[in-house]
Amino acid sequence: MAAIAQGLGQPFMPWQQLVADVANEILPNGLPAFREVIISVPRQSGKTTLTLSQSVERCTMRDKAQHVAYTAQTGSDARKKLLNDQVPILESSPLWKSVRRVARANDNAGIVFKNGSRVDVLASNVSAGHGRVLDLGHVDEAFDDIDDRREQAMLPAMITKPDAQLWIVSTQGTDASVYLNRKIELGRAAALEGRTTGICYIEYGIPEDEDIHDPRTWWLGMPALGHTQTIEAISHAKQTMTEGEFRRAFGNQRTRSNDRVIPEVTWRVACRDDVAPAGRLAFAVDVSPDRDWASIGAAGSGVVELVDHRGGVGWVADRLVELTSKHGGVVALEQRSPAGALVPGLRAAGVEVVEMSSADVTQACGSFYDDIADGRVKVRVGAHFAALDAAASAVVKQPVADAWRWARRGLDPITPLVAVTLAAAANRDTPEAFFVY
């Protein structure tokens, strides 16, 4: 792999050479010692060179054509990283002669080699790897993942390949980085147990009990320092970044996430006690995955309100029948969510139900975010507002291909926010009539 990096004009730093030597160890039977490689290093340490070198080595140095998958936070991020960062390095090197073509289409980006090998960009969803057989998979920038959908997309596609490898390379994230945090704990445990097969784990970072403000400690965990990074550049970054972000980006330390998806200032401006849904109303219901919470939202004339939020599900149908009988309007819900089980009973009771697809819900989340940010939607501070406020604080973005939808960070229910989001979507194009909720 070092020869590949040299050929790319990107000679390895010592830490990259260590990773290449250890992660690519071969057993006596000729198979890789490690099927999974987890690397955690600070930002701008040379992850791109390492990842590209591994991909090119696979594609050019094997007897049979290899299929490599590259993923990042979203399919769009992966495409930009491959085409804007990795391809130019390859184009300017002698190894470019091994490439047949570069595919640049939004839904089919990749590098095709003359020997039949290829590096393809995969979207960040569970079904992205269906129908494929993979020899090498890259999960880049895993700190942004709140679930293991990227891994789920690739592992089944590798199952028939005895020499396949999954590489997970990332800087540390926050307490919301569910997937990466689990992988790091798994990797640390493997290292402490002294495993020499299965999982390879290599981590560089400044120990949390060291003084991160002292430049002398930076040499402990910044492997690119003295090579592609300087003390002066790191010092400048420290002066301009918050301490938490500096710790995460350059100390490679996990930090706590205090960032809300909907900024608190924006949310507070939208929340008022002198507004109410009016006109022709739309209601929506959402049920948590374990069915221990359910929420009903209402929307009308640019105002949303959480009208009910309780434990369990048994109360929901009767409450929706009561609301629609009194105020009219439709009831929206996600077809394939736990709330979908309510549809037959609601329709039997004469309620008009709008079943939203997963794509509809994804679009609704983005539209609601934009409407709150631009002041087009107000939020009524009503009897159940505390639950809605907590949900808005706890929610995170779950990537869906090149978009996203609401997802929960921990155990806090986000059904209140989902309910008002779907209600707003269902009400968005309905005609208005004077009505005070």
C-alpha positions in Angstrom: 0.0 0.0 0.0 2.9 2.3 0.6 4.0 1.9 -3.0 0.5 2.8 -4.1 0.6 6.0 -1.9 4.0 6.8 -3.4 2.6 6.3 -6.9 -0.3 8.7 -6.0 2.3 11.3 -5.1 1.0 11.2 -1.5 3.8 9.4 0.6 2.6 7.9 3.8 3.2 9.6 7.1 4.3 7.2 9.9 0.8 6.8 11.3 -0.6 5.9 7.8 2.2 3.4 7.3 1.4 1.8 10.7 -2.3 1.5 9.7 -1.4 0.0 6.3 1.0 -2.5 7.9 -1.3 -3.7 10.6 -4.7 -3.5 9.0 -3.5 -5.5 5.9 -1.8 -8.3 7.9 -2.3 -11.7 6.2 -2.9 -15.0 7.9 -1.1 -18.2 6.8 -4.2 -19.2 4.8 -3.8 -16.0 2.7 -6.8 -14.2 4.1 -6.8 -10.8 5.9 -6.3 -11.1 9.6 -8.9 -8.3 10.1 -12.3 -8.3 8.5 -13.1 -5.0 10.1 -10.8 -2.0 10.5 -11.7 0.9 12.7 -9.5 4.0 12.6 -10.0 7.1 14.7 -7.8 10.1 14.1 -8.0 14.0 14.3 -9.2 16.0 11.3 -7.0 16.8 8.4 -4.6 14.0 9.3 -4.5 12.2 5.9 -7.6 10.0 6.0 -8.3 10.7 2.3 -4.9 9.5 1.2 -5.2 6.4 3.4 -8.7 5.6 2.1 -7.8 6.2 -1.6 -4.6 4.1 -1.3 -6.5 1.2 0.1 -9.1 1.4 -2.7 -6.6 1.6 -5.5 -4.5 -1.2 -4.0 -7.6 -3.4 -4.0 -8.5 -2.5 -7.5 -5.1 -2.8 -9.2 -3.1 -5.4 -7.2 -5.4 -8.3 -7.2 -5.8 -11.2 -9.6 -9.6 -10.8 -9.9 -11.6 -7.7 -10.4 -12.6 -6.0 -7.2 -15.7 -4.0 -6.2 -15.2 -1.3 -3.7 -17.9 0.8 -2.1 -17.3 4.3 -0.7 -19.8 6.1 1.6 -19.9 9.3 3.5 -22.5 11.1 5.6 -24.9 11.2 2.6 -24.7 10.0 -1.0 -24.1 13.6 -2.1 -21.2 14.0 0.4 -19.6 10.7 -0.8 -19.9 11.8 -4.5 -18.3 15.1 -3.8 -15.5 13.6 -1.7 -14.7 11.0 -4.4 -14.9 13.2 -7.4 -13.5 16.5 -5.9 -10.8 15.1 -3.6 -9.9 11.5 -4.6 -10.2 11.6 -8.4 -7.9 14.6 -8.8 -5.1 12.9 -6.8 -5.5 9.8 -9.0 -5.6 11.9 -12.2 -2.3 13.6 -11.5 -0.4 10.3 -10.8 1.1 7.6 -12.9 -1.6 5.2 -11.7 -4.1 7.2 -13.8 -3.2 4.9 -16.7 -4.9 2.0 -14.9 -8.3 3.9 -15.0 -10.7 3.3 -17.9 -13.2 6.1 -17.0 -14.7 8.1 -14.2 -18.5 8.1 -13.9 -19.9 11.4 -12.6 -23.7 10.9 -12.7 -25.5 11.8 -9.5 -26.8 8.3 -9.1 -23.9 6.4 -10.5 -20.6 8.1 -9.5 -17.4 6.0 -9.4 -14.1 5.0 -10.8 -13.9 2.2 -13.3 -10.5 0.5 -13.8 -9.3 -1.2 -17.0 -9.1 -4.6 -15.3 -12.8 -4.5 -14.4 -12.4 -3.3 -10.8 -14.4 -0.3 -9.7 -15.0 2.1 -6.8 -18.7 3.0 -6.5 -20.3 5.7 -4.4 -23.2 4.2 -2.4 -26.1 6.2 -1.0 -26.4 6.2 2.8 -29.4 3.9 3.2 -29.9 0.2 4.1 -30.9 -0.9 0.6 -28.0 0.8 -1.2 -26.0 -2.4 -1.3 -28.8 -4.7 -2.4 -27.9 -6.8 -5.4 -24.2 -6.1 -5.1 -21.2 -8.1 -4.1 -18.4 -6.1 -2.4 -14.8 -6.8 -1.6 -14.1 -3.6 0.3 -16.4 -1.1 2.0 -15.5 2.4 3.3 -17.6 4.1 6.0 -16.0 7.6 6.0 -16.9 10.3 8.5 -18.9 7.9 10.7 -19.2 10.6 13.4 -22.4 11.9 11.7 -24.3 8.6 11.8 -27.0 7.9 14.4 -27.6 4.4 13.2 -25.8 1.6 11.4 -27.6 1.9 8.0 -24.3 2.3 6.1 -22.9 -0.8 7.6 -26.1 -2.7 7.0 -26.0 -1.7 3.3 -22.5 -3.2 2.9 -22.0 -6.2 5.2 -24.5 -8.5 3.5 -22.9 -7.7 0.2 -19.5 -8.9 1.6 -20.7 -12.1 3.1 -19.6 -14.4 0.2 -16.2 -12.8 0.0 -13.7 -14.5 2.4 -11.2 -11.7 1.9 -13.6 -8.8 2.2 -12.9 -5.9 4.6 -15.0 -3.1 6.1 -13.0 0.1 6.9 -14.5 2.7 9.3 -12.5 5.9 9.4 -13.5 9.0 11.3 -12.7 11.7 13.8 -14.5 11.3 17.1 -18.0 12.7 17.3 -20.3 13.7 20.1 -22.7 11.8 22.5 -25.1 11.8 19.5 -22.7 9.8 17.3 -24.4 6.5 18.2 -22.9 4.3 15.5 -19.3 5.6 15.8 -19.4 5.5 19.6 -20.4 1.9 19.6 -17.7 1.0 17.1 -15.0 2.8 19.2 -16.0 1.0 22.4 -16.0 -2.3 20.4 -12.5 -1.5 19.0 -11.1 -0.4 22.3 -12.3 -3.6 23.9 -10.7 -5.7 21.1 -7.4 -3.8 21.6 -7.4 -4.3 25.4 -8.1 -8.0 24.9 -5.1 -8.2 22.6 -7.0 -9.6 19.6 -4.9 -10.2 16.6 -7.7 -11.2 14.2 -11.2 -10.0 13.5 -11.2 -6.4 14.5 -8.3 -4.0 13.9 -8.5 -0.8 16.0 -6.1 2.2 15.8 -6.8 5.5 17.6 -4.9 8.7 17.8 -5.9 11.4 20.2 -4.9 13.6 23.1 -5.8 11.8 26.4 -8.6 13.6 28.2 -6.6 13.9 31.4 -3.9 15.9 29.6 -3.9 19.7 29.2 -5.2 20.3 25.7 -4.2 24.0 25.9 -0.5 23.1 26.2 1.1 22.7 22.7 3.5 20.1 24.2 0.5 17.7 24.6 -0.5 18.0 21.0 2.4 15.8 20.0 0.8 13.0 22.0 -2.2 12.6 19.7 -1.9 14.6 16.5 -0.1 12.2 14.1 0.1 14.7 11.2 1.8 17.3 13.4 5.3 18.0 12.1 4.3 16.5 8.7 1.4 18.2 7.1 0.4 20.3 10.2 2.3 22.9 12.1 2.1 24.2 15.7 1.3 27.6 14.3 -1.7 26.4 12.3 -3.0 24.3 15.2 -2.6 27.3 17.5 -4.6 29.5 15.1 -7.4 26.9 14.9 -7.5 26.8 18.7 -8.0 30.6 18.9 -10.9 30.6 16.4 -12.8 27.4 17.4 -14.8 26.7 20.5 -13.0 24.5 23.0 -15.5 21.7 22.5 -15.0 21.7 18.7 -11.2 22.0 19.1 -11.2 19.0 21.4 -13.2 17.0 18.9 -11.5 18.1 15.7 -7.9 18.2 16.7 -7.7 16.4 20.1 -10.0 13.6 18.7 -12.0 13.6 21.9 -15.6 12.8 22.2 -17.6 15.8 23.2 -21.2 16.5 24.4 -23.6 17.8 21.8 -25.4 21.0 22.9 -26.4 21.8 19.3 -30.1 21.6 18.5 -31.3 20.7 15.0 -33.7 23.6 15.2 -31.7 26.4 16.8 -33.1 27.4 20.1 -33.4 31.1 19.2 -35.3 30.2 16.0 -37.6 27.9 17.9 -38.4 30.4 20.7 -39.3 33.0 18.1 -41.8 30.6 16.5 -43.4 29.6 19.8 -46.3 31.9 20.9 -49.2 31.8 23.2 -51.3 34.3 21.2 -51.9 32.1 18.2 -53.9 29.0 17.4 -54.6 26.7 14.5 -57.5 28.2 12.4 -59.4 27.6 9.2 -59.7 24.1 7.8 -57.6 21.9 10.2 -55.5 18.9 9.6 -54.6 16.5 12.4 -51.7 14.0 12.5 -50.7 11.2 14.8 -47.4 9.6 15.5 -46.6 6.6 17.7 -43.2 5.7 19.1 -41.5 2.5 17.9 -42.1 0.7 21.2 -45.7 2.0 21.3 -45.2 3.6 24.7 -46.0 7.1 23.6 -48.4 8.7 21.1 -49.0 12.3 20.1 -51.6 14.1 18.1 -50.8 17.4 16.3 -53.1 20.0 14.6 -52.3 22.5 12.0 -54.2 25.4 10.3 -53.5 28.8 8.8 -49.8 28.6 9.5 -50.0 27.5 13.1 -49.3 24.1 14.7 -50.2 22.8 18.1 -49.6 19.6 20.0 -53.2 18.9 21.1 -52.6 15.6 23.0 -49.7 13.5 24.2 -50.0 10.5 26.4 -48.5 7.1 27.2 -49.7 4.0 25.2 -51.9 3.8 22.1 -55.3 2.7 23.3 -56.6 6.2 23.7 -55.6 7.5 20.3 -58.4 6.4 17.9 -61.2 7.6 20.2 -59.5 11.0 20.6 -59.0 11.4 16.9 -62.7 10.6 16.2 -63.6 13.2 18.9 -61.4 15.8 17.3 -62.5 15.3 13.7 -66.2 15.0 14.7 -66.0 18.4 16.4 -63.6 20.3 14.1 -63.6 18.4 10.8 -60.4 17.8 9.0 -58.2 14.9 7.9 -55.9 12.7 10.0 -52.4 12.2 8.5 -49.9 9.5 9.6 -47.0 7.6 8.2 -48.2 4.5 6.5 -45.4 2.2 7.6 -45.0 3.5 11.1 -46.6 2.0 14.2 -49.4 4.6 13.7 -50.4 2.7 10.5 -52.2 0.1 12.7 -54.8 2.8 13.5 -56.0 3.2 9.8 -58.7 0.5 9.6 -60.3 1.6 12.9 -60.3 5.2 12.0 -61.7 4.7 8.5 -64.4 2.4 10.0 -65.4 5.3 12.2 -65.7 7.6 9.2 -62.4 9.5 9.7 -60.7 10.7 6.5 -57.1 9.3 6.7 -54.1 10.5 4.7 -51.4 7.8 4.6 -48.0 9.3 4.0 -45.1 7.4 2.5 -41.6 7.5 3.9 -40.6 9.9 1.2 -43.6 12.1 2.1 -42.5 12.2 5.7 -38.9 13.0 4.7 -40.1 15.9 2.6 -42.4 17.1 5.4 -39.5 17.2 7.9 -37.4 19.4 5.6 -40.4 21.7 4.8 -41.3 22.1 8.5 -37.7 23.0 9.3 -37.6 25.6 6.5 -41.0 27.0 7.5 -39.9 27.4 11.2 -36.6 29.0 10.1 -38.4 31.4 7.7 -41.2 32.3 10.1 -44.0 30.8 8.0 -45.1 28.5 10.8 -45.9 29.4 14.4 -46.2 27.0 17.3 -48.9 27.4 19.8 -47.8 27.2 23.4 -50.7 25.2 24.7 -51.4 22.6 27.4 -49.0 20.0 25.9 -46.3 22.4 24.8 -43.7 21.1 27.3 -43.6 17.7 25.5 -43.3 19.3 22.1 -40.5 21.6 23.4 -38.6 18.6 24.8 -39.0 16.8 21.5 -37.6 19.8 19.5 -34.6 19.8 21.9 -34.0 16.1 21.6 -34.4 15.5 17.9 -31.6 14.8 15.5 -31.4 14.4 11.7 -31.4 10.9 10.3 -29.9 10.8 6.8 -32.2 9.4 4.1 -30.3 9.2 0.8 -29.5 12.9 0.1 -32.1 14.2 2.5 -33.0 13.7 6.2 -35.9 13.2 8.6 -36.5 13.5 12.3 -34.9 10.9 14.6 -34.4 10.7 18.3 -31.0 11.0 20.0 -31.7 9.0 23.1 -34.8 7.8 24.9 -36.8 11.0 24.7 -39.9 10.6 22.6 -40.0 12.8 19.5 -43.6 11.8 18.5 -44.8 15.4 19.4 -42.6 17.0 16.8 -43.3 14.4 14.2 -47.1 14.8 14.8 -47.1 18.6 14.2 -44.7 18.2 11.3 -47.1 15.8 9.5 -50.1 17.9 10.4 -48.4 21.0 8.8 -47.7 19.0 5.7 -51.3 17.7 5.4 -52.6 21.2 5.9 -50.2 23.1 3.7 -52.3 23.2 0.6 -55.8 23.1 2.0 -58.1 26.1 1.6 -58.6 28.4 4.6 -61.9 29.2 6.3 -62.4 31.3 9.5 -62.3 29.0 12.5 -60.8 29.5 16.0 -59.4 26.2 17.4 
